[in-house]
Amino acid sequence: MKLNNLKHILNTPKFQWILFYLILYSFHYPGEILWSGWMYYHGFFLQILFLFGVLPIVLNVLQLNSIFNQFSRILFLVPLLIVLNYQWVYQTQLNFHLFGYAVQNLGFLWKEFFPFLHECSMVHYFPFLILIFLFDPFLVFMRYRVNPTFLLLVVYLLLLFHSKLNEQTLPAIHQKQNLKQKVNQFINHIPGDSHIIMIVLEGVSRKHLIGVNSKFINFSYLDNSHFLIPMPHTSKSLFTWMTGESQLNSSRIESTKQIEGESLPILLKQKYSYDTKMIYTQSIYFEGMNLFFPNVFQDVQDKTILEKKFSTPNGYFSWGMDDRVVLSEFKHLDLGSHPLFVMVGLSQTHSPYFTHSNRDISLPKVLRHTKALEENINLIDELISYIKTNSKKETFLIITADHGESFGEGGAHAHNYSLYNQEIDVPFLMYKILSNELYIPKLGSSIHYKKTLLDLLQLETNRKENSQNFFSSKYQLDLVLKTWNSEIQRGLVFDQKKYIFHNDKDILYEMDLDEKNQKKVLDPKSKDKLIKKMYEFMQN
């Protein structure tokens, strides 16, 4: 009799709801059981969501169905599932700070909802499958005497197995080109009347660019260099390039009049009479960029302006636009009078990876990213050809990126939440267009870009040895790394070694700059010392 009662209880919808909720609460990631990870991901924000979700279930158990029916329970649980999926996909804790950021920028971020769904593996949709069963726990399977709990377990294991197969690092998809070119690791001087064109690719790591074919530049020479950014996030990275400040403890740009006055564009204008311009195919009206860049550049042309100037309605996507508008904008530049400093920010390689030759969103994301990158390089080739034909001044073309992009390496996707090389090791090269000379530093960082450029513009007779000039033989890189708006990872680079601390697992890894010979730091004193340095080290 008692067994029959127990069986009856286990088969009730109320118990199915409670079981579903316990499963959600017990795991922070499908298929992974780790206490430190559970504690990290179940922060205060998530606990409150769970409390809101459990409230209608408790009231239902107390038979207060008139207040919360089954539809209401699902309405409470769907936001929880979305938050859990965000944490599962991007492997970071969603807290009040990040939630506030999402609400504040909802007008921009809602466009990323469907690309976000593309980041989810099949196993991430499993809780939604359970929800369907909770409408009627046995569905039609009852007539075949199939227990839905057993069926769900089988489906879950199959999906988990499928997701683990897809976590492997993606294979290289480029082949190195055979363009022969002399490459130099050092440059002594940039003449003050030279044009400087800085092209910032969007979400392109150094390994992504190696092997992409160009008519003028052999990108395979980037193979043995390492150029690191401190935080893999666009607005913060662009700010660092122009100021030398990483501002790791803030998610948004925090500028002052002093910072603006000491920024690279202002100093180039004041000291060397440069005309400065920013061409950006994304919008600067995001994360406070509009409060900084128009104050330091003489002219800023972003997506909101370029859309009005160029009538190409099919050339827009959620974050940016067809980057070919940059070539049209260049044709309005005066390449013959004052020296120009132009920073060009491209957007096609931002998710969802826009291509003008193939807009099919159903293509694999890594293929869309590759096609978008190839189109960007074709655009750069056209810019080089245009400058060769229309400018008598030497032009130093700098090609780099704001950050890299993850495509499943180590379970990471997109950017912001990983400090491994696919997100922070970006390309950097300097190409003298008229002289056809290529310069690639062995080691460097965006925090030293301003000081390096200003140092190279000085006459050699007036210059002192600068250890922060990454084209100098005396250059040493000490760099602290941090994931954006998250404490999921902290990093440290010094003495040709790289350290990454996984906050969710309380594990510190030591590795070479190319991330080989990776090992855990097990000595407690060494570990504490390195982690303390990550949190206390201030970058100037």
Backbone torsions as a table, in degrees:
resi	resn	phi	psi	omega
1	MET	NA	-45.0	179.8
2	LYS	-64.8	-37.8	178.0
3	LEU	-64.5	-38.2	178.2
4	ASN	-65.2	-39.9	177.3
5	ASN	-63.3	-43.1	178.3
6	LEU	-62.3	-42.8	178.6
7	LYS	-61.6	-39.8	-179.8
8	HIS	-65.2	-41.4	178.8
9	ILE	-63.8	-43.9	-178.7
10	LEU	-64.3	-25.7	-178.0
11	ASN	-92.8	0.2	-178.6
12	THR	-79.7	148.9	177.1
13	PRO	-58.7	-34.0	-179.9
14	LYS	-59.8	-44.2	179.7
15	PHE	-66.6	-37.9	179.1
16	GLN	-60.0	-41.1	177.5
17	TRP	-63.3	-44.6	-179.6
18	ILE	-63.9	-41.5	178.6
19	LEU	-62.6	-44.2	178.5
20	PHE	-58.8	-43.8	-177.7
21	TYR	-68.2	-39.1	178.3
22	LEU	-64.0	-38.0	178.0
23	ILE	-63.7	-46.1	178.9
24	LEU	-59.7	-41.1	-175.4
25	TYR	-74.6	-26.0	-172.2
26	SER	-81.8	-21.4	-176.0
27	PHE	-123.0	139.8	175.9
28	HIS	-97.9	-13.4	176.8
29	TYR	-153.4	137.4	-177.2
30	PRO	-55.9	122.6	174.6
31	GLY	84.8	3.7	-177.3
32	GLU	-121.0	129.3	178.2
33	ILE	-121.6	106.1	-178.7
34	LEU	-148.8	119.2	-172.8
35	TRP	-63.2	-44.3	-179.8
36	SER	-62.7	-37.6	177.8
37	GLY	-66.5	-40.1	178.8
38	TRP	-61.5	-44.0	-179.5
39	MET	-63.9	-38.7	-178.0
40	TYR	-68.3	-47.5	-173.8
41	TYR	-76.6	-26.2	178.4
42	HIS	-89.6	66.2	178.6
43	GLY	-79.5	-176.2	-174.9
44	PHE	-60.7	-41.3	-179.1
45	PHE	-62.1	-45.3	-178.7
46	LEU	-68.8	-36.7	178.6
47	GLN	-61.9	-38.4	178.2
48	ILE	-66.0	-40.1	177.1
49	LEU	-61.6	-40.4	177.9
50	PHE	-63.8	-39.5	178.5
51	LEU	-63.5	-42.3	176.9
52	PHE	-63.9	-34.9	-179.0
53	GLY	-73.6	-34.7	-176.7
54	VAL	-79.6	-21.1	-177.9
55	LEU	-56.5	-51.3	179.4
56	PRO	-65.6	-28.0	178.7
57	ILE	-70.1	-42.4	178.2
58	VAL	-63.1	-43.4	179.3
59	LEU	-64.5	-32.7	177.5
60	ASN	-69.5	-39.0	177.2
61	VAL	-63.5	-34.1	177.4
62	LEU	-81.2	7.4	175.7
63	GLN	64.0	38.2	174.4
64	LEU	-103.9	52.2	-174.1
65	ASN	-65.2	-22.2	-178.7
66	SER	-65.9	-25.4	-179.8
67	ILE	-86.1	-47.9	-178.3
68	PHE	-127.0	105.3	175.6
69	ASN	-88.3	-174.8	-175.0
70	GLN	-64.0	-37.9	178.5
71	PHE	-62.0	-39.8	179.6
72	SER	-63.8	-38.8	179.0
73	ARG	-61.6	-41.9	179.1
74	ILE	-66.4	-38.8	179.3
75	LEU	-60.5	-35.6	177.5
76	PHE	-74.6	-32.4	-172.8
77	LEU	-83.6	-27.7	-177.2
78	VAL	-59.3	-46.7	175.8
79	PRO	-58.3	-37.6	178.0
80	LEU	-62.2	-42.7	-179.9
81	LEU	-65.5	-37.0	177.8
82	ILE	-64.9	-43.0	178.1
83	VAL	-63.8	-44.4	178.3
84	LEU	-60.5	-41.9	178.8
85	ASN	-63.6	-38.4	176.9
86	TYR	-60.6	-45.4	179.1
87	GLN	-65.9	-39.2	-179.4
88	TRP	-66.9	-42.2	-176.2
89	VAL	-72.5	-50.6	-174.4
90	TYR	-93.5	-3.3	175.1
91	GLN	52.5	51.6	175.1
92	THR	-145.7	158.4	-178.9
93	GLN	-81.8	128.0	175.6
94	LEU	-89.9	114.6	-176.7
95	ASN	-116.5	-176.5	-178.4
96	PHE	-63.9	-35.4	-179.6
97	HIS	-63.1	-47.6	-179.6
98	LEU	-68.7	-36.8	177.6
99	PHE	-64.8	-42.5	177.3
100	GLY	-62.0	-39.6	176.6
101	TYR	-61.2	-42.1	-179.4
102	ALA	-64.8	-42.0	179.5
103	VAL	-65.5	-43.4	-177.3
104	GLN	-64.6	-32.4	-176.7
105	ASN	-112.3	27.4	-176.6
106	LEU	-59.2	-33.0	180.0
107	GLY	-59.8	-28.9	176.5
108	PHE	-91.4	-40.7	-168.1
109	LEU	-76.5	-24.0	-177.8
110	TRP	-62.2	-26.2	180.0
111	LYS	-69.2	-15.5	-179.5
112	GLU	-93.4	4.1	-174.7
113	PHE	-63.0	-48.1	-178.1
114	PHE	-70.8	-40.3	170.4
115	PRO	-58.0	-34.1	176.3
116	PHE	-62.0	-41.1	178.6
117	LEU	-61.0	-32.5	178.5
118	HIS	-67.2	-25.1	179.7
119	GLU	-75.4	-20.9	-177.3
120	CYS	-74.1	136.6	170.8
121	SER	-85.2	171.3	-174.2
122	MET	-61.3	-32.9	-176.4
123	VAL	-67.7	-24.3	179.5
124	HIS	-69.3	-20.0	179.2
125	TYR	-87.6	-2.2	-175.7
126	PHE	-59.8	-43.6	178.4
127	PRO	-58.4	-33.8	178.4
128	PHE	-68.2	-32.4	175.8
129	LEU	-64.4	-39.9	178.0
130	ILE	-62.9	-38.9	179.1
131	LEU	-58.2	-39.0	178.3
132	ILE	-61.8	-41.1	179.0
133	PHE	-66.2	-29.6	-177.5
134	LEU	-72.1	-19.2	172.9
135	PHE	-62.9	-39.6	177.0
136	ASP	-151.5	94.9	-168.3
137	PRO	-53.1	-23.7	-176.3
138	PHE	-110.8	-13.7	178.9
139	LEU	45.2	-138.5	-179.9
140	VAL	-87.2	-4.6	-174.7
141	PHE	-72.9	-15.9	-178.7
142	MET	-59.7	-36.4	-177.9
143	ARG	-67.4	-21.0	177.2
144	TYR	-100.7	7.9	178.6
145	ARG	57.7	40.2	176.2
146	VAL	-101.7	121.7	178.8
147	ASN	-72.9	122.7	-176.5
148	PRO	-65.0	-30.4	178.0
149	THR	-62.8	-42.6	177.0
150	PHE	-64.8	-41.6	179.7
151	LEU	-62.3	-43.7	179.4
152	LEU	-63.2	-37.5	178.5
153	LEU	-63.2	-42.5	178.7
154	VAL	-63.8	-45.7	179.9
155	VAL	-62.1	-42.5	-179.7
156	TYR	-60.9	-45.6	-179.3
157	LEU	-63.3	-38.3	178.1
158	LEU	-65.7	-43.6	178.8
159	LEU	-65.8	-39.1	178.7
160	LEU	-63.5	-43.8	177.8
161	PHE	-60.9	-41.7	179.3
162	HIS	-63.7	-41.6	-178.4
163	SER	-67.7	-36.6	179.1
164	LYS	-65.6	-34.3	177.1
165	LEU	-63.7	-35.1	-175.8
166	ASN	-83.8	-1.9	179.9
167	GLU	-84.6	-1.5	-179.8
168	GLN	-67.3	149.5	178.2
169	THR	-63.4	136.1	-177.7
170	LEU	-68.7	142.0	-179.9
171	PRO	-71.1	157.0	176.0
172	ALA	-65.4	140.1	-176.0
173	ILE	-117.3	2.9	178.7
174	HIS	-112.1	157.7	170.2
175	GLN	-118.1	142.6	-176.3
176	LYS	-67.7	141.2	179.8
177	GLN	-83.7	165.7	-175.5
178	ASN	-105.7	13.6	-180.0
179	LEU	-64.3	116.3	-179.3
180	LYS	-82.6	131.9	-174.8
181	GLN	-158.0	138.6	176.6
182	LYS	-79.5	132.7	179.8
183	VAL	-120.8	139.9	-179.2
184	ASN	-118.7	143.7	176.8
185	GLN	-91.1	-16.1	-175.9
186	PHE	-130.2	147.4	172.0
187	ILE	-137.8	138.1	-173.6
188	ASN	-92.3	-31.4	-170.4
189	HIS	-159.1	144.1	169.5
190	ILE	-115.0	115.9	178.6
191	PRO	-57.5	139.9	-173.3
192	GLY	-67.2	-13.8	179.1
193	ASP	-99.0	10.4	-179.5
194	SER	-81.4	145.7	169.6
195	HIS	-75.1	144.0	175.5
196	ILE	-125.3	116.0	179.3
197	ILE	-113.9	117.4	-179.1
198	MET	-108.8	115.8	179.3
199	ILE	-105.2	120.3	-178.8
200	VAL	-106.8	107.5	175.5
201	LEU	-71.3	152.8	-179.1
202	GLU	-98.5	117.1	173.6
203	GLY	63.0	47.5	-178.9
204	VAL	-127.0	113.4	176.9
205	SER	-80.9	167.5	179.6
206	ARG	-59.7	-40.1	-177.8
207	LYS	-67.6	-25.7	177.9
208	HIS	-69.8	-34.7	-175.0
209	LEU	-83.1	-27.0	-178.9
210	ILE	-60.7	122.6	177.3
211	GLY	96.4	-13.2	173.8
212	VAL	-68.4	135.4	-173.0
213	ASN	-82.7	135.2	174.5
214	SER	-131.9	152.6	178.1
215	LYS	-74.7	-21.7	-170.8
216	PHE	-120.8	-26.0	-170.9
217	ILE	-124.8	131.5	175.7
218	ASN	-92.6	98.7	-175.6
219	PHE	-72.7	-11.6	-179.9
220	SER	-66.4	-17.6	177.5
221	TYR	-70.1	-10.2	175.1
222	LEU	-73.6	-6.8	-170.1
223	ASP	-58.6	-35.3	-174.3
224	ASN	-107.0	18.3	178.9
225	SER	-109.5	164.3	175.0
226	HIS	-140.4	117.4	178.0
227	PHE	-126.2	116.2	-167.4
228	LEU	-112.2	144.6	171.7
229	ILE	-109.0	150.6	-175.1
230	PRO	-79.6	-23.6	-177.7
231	MET	-146.3	125.3	-176.1
232	PRO	-82.1	71.9	179.9
233	HIS	-150.8	138.3	-167.2
234	THR	-61.0	-60.0	-172.9
235	SER	-62.3	-41.9	179.1
236	LYS	-66.6	-37.2	-179.1
237	SER	-67.8	-45.6	178.7
238	LEU	-60.9	-38.4	176.8
239	PHE	-62.5	-42.2	179.5
240	THR	-63.8	-42.0	178.8
241	TRP	-56.6	-40.4	-173.9
242	MET	-86.6	-18.0	-173.8
243	THR	-122.7	-23.0	-173.9
244	GLY	82.0	5.2	179.9
245	GLU	-107.2	132.1	-179.5
246	SER	-92.1	-29.4	179.8
247	GLN	46.4	59.7	-174.4
248	LEU	-67.6	-21.7	-174.8
249	ASN	-90.4	6.4	178.0
250	SER	-129.0	147.6	179.9
251	SER	-89.2	-19.4	179.7
252	ARG	-117.9	160.5	176.1
253	ILE	-62.5	130.7	175.6
254	GLU	-121.5	94.5	-174.4
255	SER	-103.0	158.8	174.7
256	THR	-136.0	168.5	177.1
257	LYS	-60.2	-35.8	179.3
258	GLN	-66.6	-44.0	178.5
259	ILE	-62.1	-43.3	179.1
260	GLU	-62.3	-42.8	-178.3
261	GLY	-65.9	-24.3	179.8
262	GLU	-103.6	12.1	179.6
263	SER	-73.6	160.0	-176.9
264	LEU	-59.7	-48.9	-179.4
265	PRO	-60.0	-40.4	179.7
266	ILE	-64.3	-45.0	-178.7
267	LEU	-67.1	-36.6	176.4
268	LEU	-64.1	-36.6	178.1
269	LYS	-69.8	-45.7	-175.0
270	GLN	-72.3	-43.7	-172.5
271	LYS	-89.3	-30.6	-172.0
272	TYR	-128.8	11.9	174.7
273	SER	58.4	35.4	177.4
274	TYR	-78.3	141.9	164.2
275	ASP	-87.4	131.1	-173.1
276	THR	-115.3	142.1	-177.2
277	LYS	-149.0	143.6	175.3
278	MET	-120.5	126.5	174.8
279	ILE	-117.2	118.1	-170.4
280	TYR	-136.2	115.2	-175.8
281	THR	-84.0	6.2	166.2
282	GLN	-105.4	-179.9	179.4
283	SER	-94.4	135.3	175.9
284	ILE	-83.3	-6.2	-179.8
285	TYR	-85.1	57.0	-176.8
286	PHE	-153.6	125.2	176.7
287	GLU	62.4	27.6	173.7
288	GLY	80.0	9.5	179.4
289	MET	-64.1	-30.4	179.7
290	ASN	-69.0	-14.9	178.3
291	LEU	-91.2	-2.9	-178.9
292	PHE	-120.8	-58.2	-170.3
293	PHE	-62.5	-41.4	175.8
294	PRO	-63.8	-18.4	179.5
295	ASN	-84.0	-16.3	-176.8
296	VAL	-114.3	-22.7	175.8
297	PHE	-100.5	145.3	177.1
298	GLN	-68.5	-33.0	-178.2
299	ASP	-142.0	131.1	177.9
300	VAL	-125.0	122.2	176.2
301	GLN	-117.5	105.2	179.5
302	ASP	-110.0	-173.5	-175.9
303	LYS	-56.4	-40.3	-176.3
304	THR	-63.2	-31.2	178.3
305	ILE	-85.4	-42.8	-177.5
306	LEU	-64.9	-32.3	177.6
307	GLU	-61.0	-36.6	-179.7
308	LYS	-76.0	-31.8	-176.7
309	LYS	-78.8	-32.9	-175.9
310	PHE	-120.9	116.6	-176.2
311	SER	-85.5	83.3	177.8
312	THR	-132.2	74.5	-172.8
313	PRO	-61.0	-24.5	179.7
314	ASN	-85.2	-0.9	-176.7
315	GLY	-98.4	14.7	-179.8
316	TYR	-108.2	151.0	170.6
317	PHE	-142.4	-174.2	-166.6
318	SER	-57.2	-41.0	-174.2
319	TRP	-103.4	-21.5	-172.9
320	GLY	-154.4	-143.6	-177.1
321	MET	-154.9	175.6	178.1
322	ASP	-60.6	117.9	-173.9
323	ASP	-67.4	-8.7	180.0
324	ARG	-66.6	-13.2	175.5
325	VAL	-63.2	-21.7	-179.8
326	VAL	-62.4	-40.5	179.4
327	LEU	-63.0	-41.0	177.1
328	SER	-62.4	-39.6	179.9
329	GLU	-67.9	-35.1	179.7
330	PHE	-65.0	-29.8	-178.1
331	LYS	-69.8	-9.8	176.0
332	HIS	-96.7	-2.0	-178.9
333	LEU	-82.0	146.1	174.5
334	ASP	-92.0	103.8	-176.4
335	LEU	-90.8	7.3	-173.0
336	GLY	-110.4	-17.1	-174.1
337	SER	-103.0	-106.7	-178.3
338	HIS	-67.0	149.5	173.8
339	PRO	-65.0	145.4	-176.3
340	LEU	-111.0	139.0	164.3
341	PHE	-116.1	113.9	-177.2
342	VAL	-122.7	121.2	172.9
343	MET	-100.9	123.3	-178.5
344	VAL	-112.2	119.2	176.2
345	GLY	-106.1	118.5	-177.9
346	LEU	-94.9	165.6	-172.8
347	SER	-136.3	-13.3	-171.4
348	GLN	-61.6	-28.4	-178.9
349	THR	-87.7	9.2	170.1
350	HIS	-81.1	143.3	175.0
351	SER	-51.6	131.4	15.1
352	PRO	-92.3	23.5	173.0
353	TYR	64.6	78.2	-174.6
354	PHE	-79.1	134.6	172.8
355	THR	-129.7	137.4	179.1
356	HIS	-82.7	-17.1	178.4
357	SER	-87.5	-23.3	179.7
358	ASN	-154.3	105.6	-175.9
359	ARG	-94.9	13.7	-174.4
360	ASP	-68.4	107.5	-177.7
361	ILE	-68.7	-14.9	-178.5
362	SER	-80.1	-10.0	176.3
363	LEU	-63.4	149.8	175.2
364	PRO	-54.5	139.0	-172.5
365	LYS	-61.0	-36.1	-179.7
366	VAL	-66.7	-31.8	177.3
367	LEU	-71.8	-40.4	176.6
368	ARG	-62.7	-41.9	178.8
369	HIS	-61.5	-43.4	-179.5
370	THR	-63.6	-44.8	179.6
371	LYS	-63.9	-41.4	178.6
372	ALA	-62.9	-41.0	178.6
373	LEU	-64.4	-42.9	178.3
374	GLU	-61.5	-38.3	177.4
375	GLU	-67.4	-36.2	175.5
376	ASN	-63.1	-41.1	179.7
377	ILE	-68.2	-37.4	174.8
378	ASN	-60.9	-39.6	176.7
379	LEU	-62.7	-43.9	179.2
380	ILE	-61.9	-39.7	176.0
381	ASP	-60.0	-40.8	178.5
382	GLU	-65.8	-38.7	177.1
383	LEU	-63.5	-42.4	178.2
384	ILE	-61.6	-45.2	179.2
385	SER	-60.8	-42.0	-179.6
386	TYR	-64.4	-43.3	-179.3
387	ILE	-67.7	-40.7	177.3
388	LYS	-57.1	-37.8	-175.4
389	THR	-81.8	-32.5	-167.7
390	ASN	-113.0	-1.0	-179.2
391	SER	-126.8	133.9	175.1
392	LYS	-94.9	-12.5	177.0
393	LYS	-81.7	147.0	172.8
394	GLU	-66.2	138.5	-179.6
395	THR	-122.0	124.3	175.6
396	PHE	-94.8	110.0	179.4
397	LEU	-95.6	122.0	178.7
398	ILE	-108.5	127.6	178.1
399	ILE	-117.9	124.5	179.3
400	THR	-151.5	-160.9	-179.8
401	ALA	-149.7	157.0	178.4
402	ASP	-75.7	-30.2	177.5
403	HIS	-172.9	177.5	176.0
404	GLY	-97.2	-157.5	-177.5
405	GLU	-151.0	138.7	177.9
406	SER	-100.4	141.1	177.1
407	PHE	-128.9	49.4	176.4
408	GLY	101.1	-5.1	179.8
409	GLU	-63.8	122.0	-178.8
410	GLY	63.3	22.4	-179.2
411	GLY	81.2	4.4	-178.2
412	ALA	-90.2	150.0	179.5
413	HIS	-136.8	149.3	178.6
414	ALA	58.1	-125.2	178.7
415	HIS	-153.0	179.4	-179.7
416	ASN	101.3	-32.5	-166.1
417	TYR	-120.9	18.1	176.2
418	SER	-136.8	140.9	177.5
419	LEU	-107.8	16.6	176.0
420	TYR	-82.6	165.2	-166.8
421	ASN	-58.9	-27.4	-178.6
422	GLN	-64.3	-15.5	179.7
423	GLU	-113.5	-24.3	-175.5
424	ILE	-117.4	-10.4	179.3
425	ASP	-97.1	99.5	-172.7
426	VAL	-105.6	160.8	176.0
427	PRO	-71.3	148.9	169.5
428	PHE	-149.8	123.9	175.9
429	LEU	-149.6	156.2	176.4
430	MET	-124.5	125.4	-175.3
431	TYR	-122.4	119.4	175.7
432	LYS	-82.9	110.2	-169.0
433	ILE	-65.7	-49.6	-177.1
434	LEU	-71.4	-35.3	-178.2
435	SER	-86.5	-12.7	-178.4
436	ASN	57.3	45.8	179.1
437	GLU	-113.6	141.2	-175.9
438	LEU	-117.8	132.5	180.0
439	TYR	-126.6	126.9	178.4
440	ILE	-134.9	114.0	178.2
441	PRO	-68.7	148.4	177.7
442	LYS	-66.9	-34.0	-175.4
443	LEU	-151.0	144.3	178.4
444	GLY	-173.6	176.7	178.6
445	SER	-153.7	153.7	-179.5
446	SER	-66.0	-25.0	179.9
447	ILE	-68.5	-17.4	-179.9
448	HIS	-107.7	6.5	-177.8
449	TYR	-65.6	-46.4	-178.8
450	LYS	-59.8	-47.7	-177.9
451	LYS	-67.8	-34.4	178.5
452	THR	-66.0	-46.6	-177.6
453	LEU	-65.3	-44.8	179.2
454	LEU	-65.2	-34.5	178.4
455	ASP	-66.8	-41.6	-178.9
456	LEU	-69.9	-25.2	179.3
457	LEU	-77.0	-19.4	177.2
458	GLN	-71.2	150.4	172.4
459	LEU	-66.2	141.3	-175.8
460	GLU	-60.2	-30.7	-179.4
461	THR	-69.1	-24.1	-178.7
462	ASN	-98.7	-0.3	-170.2
463	ARG	-94.5	138.8	172.4
464	LYS	-98.8	159.7	178.8
465	GLU	-62.5	124.1	-176.1
466	ASN	-117.7	109.7	-178.3
467	SER	-73.7	-6.5	177.9
468	GLN	-102.6	10.4	172.4
469	ASN	-92.3	110.2	-173.6
470	PHE	-75.0	0.1	170.1
471	PHE	-96.4	5.8	178.6
472	SER	-94.7	147.1	178.2
473	SER	-69.9	-15.3	-179.8
474	LYS	-91.2	2.3	-172.8
475	TYR	-65.6	133.1	174.5
476	GLN	-128.0	136.7	-177.8
477	LEU	-107.1	113.9	168.3
478	ASP	-116.6	118.9	-171.1
479	LEU	-143.9	132.9	172.6
480	VAL	-101.2	138.1	-177.3
481	LEU	-117.9	150.4	177.4
482	LYS	-155.1	143.0	173.8
483	THR	-73.9	150.0	-174.6
484	TRP	-74.0	133.7	173.6
485	ASN	51.7	31.7	-174.0
486	SER	-161.4	151.7	174.8
487	GLU	-107.2	21.3	-175.4
488	ILE	-61.9	-36.4	178.3
489	GLN	-143.4	143.8	169.0
490	ARG	-124.5	152.0	-177.6
491	GLY	-141.6	164.4	-178.8
492	LEU	-150.1	136.2	176.4
493	VAL	-128.2	123.6	171.4
494	PHE	-165.6	153.8	178.0
495	ASP	53.6	42.9	176.1
496	GLN	61.5	19.8	177.0
497	LYS	-123.6	153.8	179.3
498	LYS	-124.8	137.9	-179.6
499	TYR	-126.7	134.8	176.9
500	ILE	-128.6	125.0	179.1
501	PHE	-103.8	119.1	176.4
502	HIS	-89.2	101.9	-175.6
503	ASN	-63.2	-34.7	-176.9
504	ASP	-71.2	-24.3	-178.3
505	LYS	-111.9	-5.4	-177.2
506	ASP	55.8	44.9	-179.7
507	ILE	-123.4	131.8	176.8
508	LEU	-111.4	125.8	179.6
509	TYR	-108.5	142.1	170.9
510	GLU	-112.1	140.8	-178.1
511	MET	-157.3	167.1	171.5
512	ASP	-74.2	170.0	-179.3
513	LEU	-64.2	-26.5	175.6
514	ASP	-89.0	8.6	175.2
515	GLU	67.4	26.9	171.1
516	LYS	-94.1	170.2	-179.7
517	ASN	53.5	42.5	-178.8
518	GLN	-75.1	134.8	179.1
519	LYS	-150.1	156.9	177.5
520	LYS	-80.1	142.8	172.7
521	VAL	-87.7	108.9	-172.7
522	LEU	-98.9	-24.4	-179.7
523	ASP	-68.6	119.1	-174.7
524	PRO	-58.3	-40.1	-178.3
525	LYS	-67.3	-44.2	178.9
526	SER	-64.0	-41.9	-179.8
527	LYS	-62.2	-47.9	-179.8
528	ASP	-62.4	-39.8	-179.2
529	LYS	-64.4	-43.4	-178.9
530	LEU	-68.9	-42.1	179.7
531	ILE	-66.0	-39.4	177.4
532	LYS	-60.9	-39.8	178.9
533	LYS	-66.1	-36.2	177.9
534	MET	-60.8	-36.4	-174.8
535	TYR	-90.9	-20.4	-175.1
536	GLU	-105.7	-19.9	-174.7
537	PHE	-66.2	123.9	179.5
538	MET	-104.6	129.8	-179.7
539	GLN	-97.1	135.2	179.6
540	ASN	-100.2	NA	NA
